[in-house]
Amino acid sequence: MTMTTMRFFAAARAAVGTDEVTIDATTLDDALRSVVAADPERWTALQERCSYLVDGVTTRDRSTVIAGVGFVDVMPPFAGG
């Protein structure tokens, strides 16, 4: 089984409390639920506003299959963009 690295940026990094975690999950939703955040309330609220890059492809569909995916980048909204 291939593990997936989730990388967190900006506000997501602040909510989770780390730059990245390695997870074993089938879907994006499973992966997001498995993250143990430093600020769980902020992390839960932030997930709805984030975009996700699954091996470089943007999605907001939490049912996206990530089994076998190398990287998922968690991208919160950025100021000015």
N, CA, C and O atoms as a DFTB+ gen file, in Angstrom:
324 C
 N C O
     1  1       0.851      -1.187       0.000
     2  2       0.000       0.000       0.000
     3  2       0.888       1.239       0.000
     4  3       1.840       1.336       0.774
     5  1       0.564       2.177      -0.875
     6  2       1.311       3.417      -0.980
     7  2       0.730       4.450      -0.022
     8  3      -0.481       4.674       0.007
     9  1       1.590       5.066       0.746
    10  2       1.157       6.128       1.650
    11  2       1.109       7.437       0.865
    12  3       1.848       7.624      -0.102
    13  1       0.236       8.331       1.295
    14  2       0.077       9.643       0.674
    15  2       0.582      10.709       1.631
    16  3       0.304      10.657       2.829
    17  1       1.319      11.670       1.106
    18  2       1.781      12.797       1.908
    19  2       0.814      13.956       1.708
    20  3       0.602      14.408       0.582
    21  1       0.226      14.439       2.809
    22  2      -0.617      15.639       2.768
    23  2       0.249      16.799       3.222
    24  3       0.862      16.765       4.289
    25  1       0.286      17.844       2.371
    26  2       1.057      19.048       2.691
    27  2       0.084      20.197       2.951
    28  3      -0.883      20.394       2.216
    29  1       0.365      20.942       4.008
    30  2      -0.521      22.015       4.449
    31  2       0.150      23.366       4.245
    32  3       1.344      23.522       4.503
    33  1      -0.625      24.339       3.781
    34  2      -0.104      25.665       3.493
    35  2      -0.896      26.725       4.255
    36  3      -2.093      26.571       4.498
    37  1      -0.206      27.801       4.626
    38  2      -0.805      28.999       5.232
    39  2      -1.711      28.651       6.424
    40  3      -1.253      28.026       7.381
    41  1      -2.973      29.043       6.375
    42  2      -3.899      28.841       7.501
    43  2      -4.096      27.364       7.815
    44  3      -4.319      27.005       8.971
    45  1      -4.018      26.505       6.807
    46  2      -4.165      25.063       7.052
    47  2      -2.989      24.562       7.900
    48  3      -3.175      23.766       8.821
    49  1      -1.795      25.029       7.586
    50  2      -0.614      24.654       8.371
    51  2      -0.779      25.122       9.813
    52  3      -0.449      24.392      10.747
    53  1      -1.285      26.331       9.993
    54  2      -1.479      26.865      11.343
    55  2      -2.510      26.041      12.118
    56  3      -2.316      25.766      13.303
    57  1      -3.596      25.647      11.464
    58  2      -4.649      24.882      12.133
    59  2      -4.187      23.470      12.486
    60  3      -4.491      22.959      13.564
    61  1      -3.452      22.847      11.570
    62  2      -3.000      21.476      11.793
    63  2      -1.784      21.445      12.716
    64  3      -1.655      20.547      13.548
    65  1      -0.897      22.422      12.569
    66  2       0.269      22.504      13.435
    67  2       1.509      21.835      12.876
    68  3       2.483      21.623      13.599
    69  1       1.481      21.497      11.578
    70  2       2.645      20.887      10.933
    71  2       2.594      21.160       9.435
    72  3       1.551      21.526       8.893
    73  1       3.728      20.977       8.778
    74  2       3.800      21.191       7.325
    75  2       3.205      20.038       6.541
    76  3       2.615      20.242       5.481
    77  1       3.358      18.817       7.062
    78  2       2.856      17.662       6.329
    79  2       2.674      16.458       7.240
    80  3       3.279      16.359       8.308
    81  1       1.821      15.544       6.784
    82  2       1.613      14.262       7.448
    83  2       1.558      13.185       6.369
    84  3       1.221      13.458       5.216
    85  1       1.887      11.982       6.754
    86  2       1.773      10.845       5.854
    87  2       0.577      10.019       6.307
    88  3       0.445       9.687       7.485
    89  1      -0.295       9.690       5.349
    90  2      -1.535       9.008       5.690
    91  2      -1.771       7.823       4.772
    92  3      -1.191       7.720       3.691
    93  1      -2.629       6.942       5.228
    94  2      -3.085       5.805       4.443
    95  2      -4.600       5.921       4.389
    96  3      -5.285       5.551       5.342
    97  1      -5.128       6.431       3.281
    98  2      -6.568       6.653       3.146
    99  2      -6.995       6.369       1.712
   100  3      -6.192       6.444       0.782
   101  1      -8.264       6.044       1.553
   102  2      -8.801       5.735       0.228
   103  2      -9.320       6.972      -0.476
   104  3      -9.111       7.138      -1.678
   105  1     -10.004       7.854       0.270
   106  2     -10.582       9.052      -0.334
   107  2     -10.025      10.297       0.352
   108  3      -9.447      10.230       1.437
   109  1     -10.214      11.410      -0.303
   110  2      -9.808      12.693       0.275
   111  2     -10.526      12.924       1.595
   112  3      -9.917      13.390       2.558
   113  1     -11.801      12.604       1.649
   114  2     -12.569      12.787       2.882
   115  2     -11.976      11.952       4.020
   116  3     -11.814      12.449       5.134
   117  1     -11.656      10.696       3.746
   118  2     -11.030       9.843       4.768
   119  2      -9.730      10.465       5.261
   120  3      -9.447      10.474       6.459
   121  1      -8.945      10.986       4.323
   122  2      -7.662      11.590       4.674
   123  2      -7.859      12.811       5.563
   124  3      -7.174      12.965       6.574
   125  1      -8.793      13.678       5.186
   126  2      -9.035      14.891       5.966
   127  2      -9.527      14.559       7.366
   128  3      -9.147      15.217       8.335
   129  1     -10.365      13.545       7.473
   130  2     -10.878      13.129       8.790
   131  2      -9.792      12.534       9.678
   132  3      -9.897      12.579      10.904
   133  1      -8.747      11.975       9.063
   134  2      -7.697      11.310       9.842
   135  2      -6.664      12.277      10.400
   136  3      -5.861      11.894      11.252
   137  1      -6.670      13.518       9.939
   138  2      -5.677      14.495      10.398
   139  2      -5.965      14.891      11.849
   140  3      -7.074      15.301      12.191
   141  1      -4.964      14.760      12.668
   142  2      -5.058      15.184      14.070
   143  2      -4.509      16.605      14.129
   144  3      -3.301      16.821      14.027
   145  1      -5.412      17.571      14.297
   146  2      -5.047      18.985      14.212
   147  2      -4.743      19.581      15.577
   148  3      -5.308      19.172      16.591
   149  1      -3.843      20.550      15.585
   150  2      -3.534      21.304      16.799
   151  2      -4.743      22.129      17.236
   152  3      -4.969      22.326      18.430
   153  1      -5.521      22.613      16.254
   154  2      -6.724      23.404      16.518
   155  2      -7.880      22.752      15.746
   156  3      -8.215      23.204      14.651
   157  1      -8.490      21.701      16.300
   158  2      -9.501      20.923      15.580
   159  2     -10.696      21.739      15.085
   160  3     -11.198      21.492      13.989
   161  1     -11.147      22.691      15.869
   162  2     -12.298      23.503      15.464
   163  2     -11.961      24.345      14.229
   164  3     -12.744      24.413      13.282
   165  1     -10.815      24.969      14.252
   166  2     -10.376      25.783      13.109
   167  2     -10.153      24.893      11.878
   168  3     -10.534      25.264      10.768
   169  1      -9.540      23.729      12.074
   170  2      -9.280      22.805      10.969
   171  2     -10.587      22.352      10.319
   172  3     -10.688      22.328       9.092
   173  1     -11.568      22.001      11.111
   174  2     -12.861      21.558      10.577
   175  2     -13.514      22.661       9.754
   176  3     -13.999      22.408       8.651
   177  1     -13.530      23.878      10.281
   178  2     -14.143      25.006       9.565
   179  2     -13.378      25.334       8.283
   180  3     -13.987      25.679       7.271
   181  1     -12.080      25.233       8.319
   182  2     -11.243      25.603       7.188
   183  2     -11.377      24.650       6.003
   184  3     -11.258      25.068       4.851
   185  1     -11.622      23.388       6.279
   186  2     -11.689      22.381       5.210
   187  2     -12.709      22.722       4.129
   188  3     -12.490      22.413       2.958
   189  1     -13.796      23.342       4.495
   190  2     -14.847      23.686       3.530
   191  2     -14.409      24.780       2.560
   192  3     -14.961      24.896       1.466
   193  1     -13.425      25.578       2.951
   194  2     -12.979      26.694       2.113
   195  2     -11.735      26.372       1.298
   196  3     -11.332      27.156       0.439
   197  1     -11.127      25.220       1.566
   198  2      -9.875      24.856       0.901
   199  2     -10.105      24.259      -0.483
   200  3     -11.162      23.704      -0.784
   201  1      -9.083      24.396      -1.302
   202  2      -8.957      23.624      -2.535
   203  2      -7.901      22.571      -2.260
   204  3      -7.043      22.743      -1.394
   205  1      -7.973      21.492      -2.998
   206  2      -7.034      20.395      -2.795
   207  2      -6.377      20.052      -4.119
   208  3      -7.051      19.908      -5.139
   209  1      -5.066      19.921      -4.098
   210  2      -4.326      19.487      -5.275
   211  2      -3.962      18.028      -5.056
   212  3      -3.183      17.698      -4.162
   213  1      -4.530      17.163      -5.876
   214  2      -4.276      15.728      -5.776
   215  2      -3.306      15.378      -6.903
   216  3      -3.688      15.298      -8.071
   217  1      -2.053      15.174      -6.528
   218  2      -0.975      14.995      -7.512
   219  2      -1.046      16.068      -8.594
   220  3      -0.901      15.778      -9.781
   221  1      -1.273      17.325      -8.164
   222  2      -1.243      18.476      -9.059
   223  2      -2.555      18.838      -9.720
   224  3      -2.620      19.833     -10.442
   225  1      -3.610      18.056      -9.496
   226  2      -4.912      18.322     -10.109
   227  2      -5.852      18.885      -9.039
   228  3      -6.064      18.264      -7.997
   229  1      -6.409      20.064      -9.307
   230  2      -7.279      20.734      -8.343
   231  2      -8.626      20.038      -8.216
   232  3      -9.227      19.634      -9.211
   233  1      -9.091      19.904      -6.976
   234  2     -10.419      19.357      -6.717
   235  2     -10.970      19.945      -5.426
   236  3     -10.220      20.404      -4.564
   237  1     -12.267      19.921      -5.310
   238  2     -12.960      20.213      -4.053
   239  2     -13.857      19.031      -3.682
   240  3     -14.549      19.057      -2.663
   241  1     -13.835      17.998      -4.523
   242  2     -14.664      16.813      -4.330
   243  2     -14.006      15.894      -3.311
   244  3     -12.994      15.252      -3.592
   245  1     -14.594      15.845      -2.132
   246  2     -14.002      15.071      -1.045
   247  2     -14.134      13.568      -1.248
   248  3     -13.531      12.796      -0.502
   249  1     -14.908      13.134      -2.240
   250  2     -14.992      11.701      -2.534
   251  2     -13.897      11.253      -3.506
   252  3     -13.852      10.085      -3.892
   253  1     -13.019      12.173      -3.901
   254  2     -11.919      11.849      -4.802
   255  2     -11.066      10.733      -4.215
   256  3     -10.645      10.803      -3.060
   257  1     -10.816       9.715      -5.009
   258  2      -9.983       8.595      -4.574
   259  2      -8.522       9.032      -4.580
   260  3      -8.019       9.557      -5.574
   261  1      -7.848       8.804      -3.448
   262  2      -6.438       9.186      -3.349
   263  2      -5.539       7.975      -3.114
   264  3      -4.335       8.138      -2.916
   265  1      -6.093       6.776      -3.131
   266  2      -5.273       5.569      -2.977
   267  2      -4.235       5.562      -4.098
   268  3      -4.588       5.677      -5.272
   269  1      -2.978       5.428      -3.747
   270  2      -1.911       5.424      -4.737
   271  2      -1.398       6.795      -5.134
   272  3      -0.484       6.899      -5.951
   273  1      -1.970       7.846      -4.570
   274  2      -1.560       9.220      -4.874
   275  2      -0.361       9.583      -4.004
   276  3      -0.319       9.248      -2.821
   277  1       0.609      10.268      -4.597
   278  2       1.808      10.651      -3.858
   279  2       1.596      11.830      -2.925
   280  3       2.012      11.802      -1.767
   281  1       0.935      12.884      -3.446
   282  2       0.790      14.114      -2.665
   283  2      -0.619      14.695      -2.770
   284  3      -1.238      14.679      -3.834
   285  1      -1.103      15.203      -1.649
   286  2      -2.312      16.021      -1.606
   287  2      -1.910      17.318      -0.924
   288  3      -1.474      17.315       0.228
   289  1      -2.057      18.424      -1.640
   290  2      -1.769      19.737      -1.074
   291  2      -3.068      20.394      -0.636
   292  3      -4.030      20.471      -1.400
   293  1      -3.080      20.866       0.605
   294  2      -4.257      21.526       1.178
   295  2      -4.028      23.027       1.054
   296  3      -3.155      23.594       1.710
   297  1      -4.840      23.665       0.190
   298  2      -4.634      25.056      -0.169
   299  2      -5.819      25.919       0.307
   300  3      -6.869      25.940      -0.335
   301  1      -5.645      26.625       1.428
   302  2      -6.705      27.535       1.855
   303  2      -6.746      28.761       0.955
   304  3      -5.810      29.007       0.194
   305  1      -7.831      29.536       1.039
   306  2      -7.866      30.770       0.251
   307  2      -6.731      31.697       0.688
   308  3      -6.464      31.849       1.881
   309  1      -6.079      32.300      -0.274
   310  2      -4.978      33.225       0.012
   311  2      -5.463      34.650      -0.220
   312  3      -6.308      34.887      -1.082
   313  1      -4.939      35.587       0.535
   314  2      -5.274      36.997       0.360
   315  2      -4.868      37.443      -1.054
   316  3      -3.772      37.138      -1.524
   317  1      -5.754      38.153      -1.703
   318  2      -5.448      38.681      -3.027
   319  2      -5.607      37.678      -4.151
   320  3      -5.316      38.002      -5.302
   321  1      -6.067      36.454      -3.848
   322  2      -6.187      35.469      -4.914
   323  2      -7.197      34.521      -4.652
   324  3      -7.422      33.620      -5.460
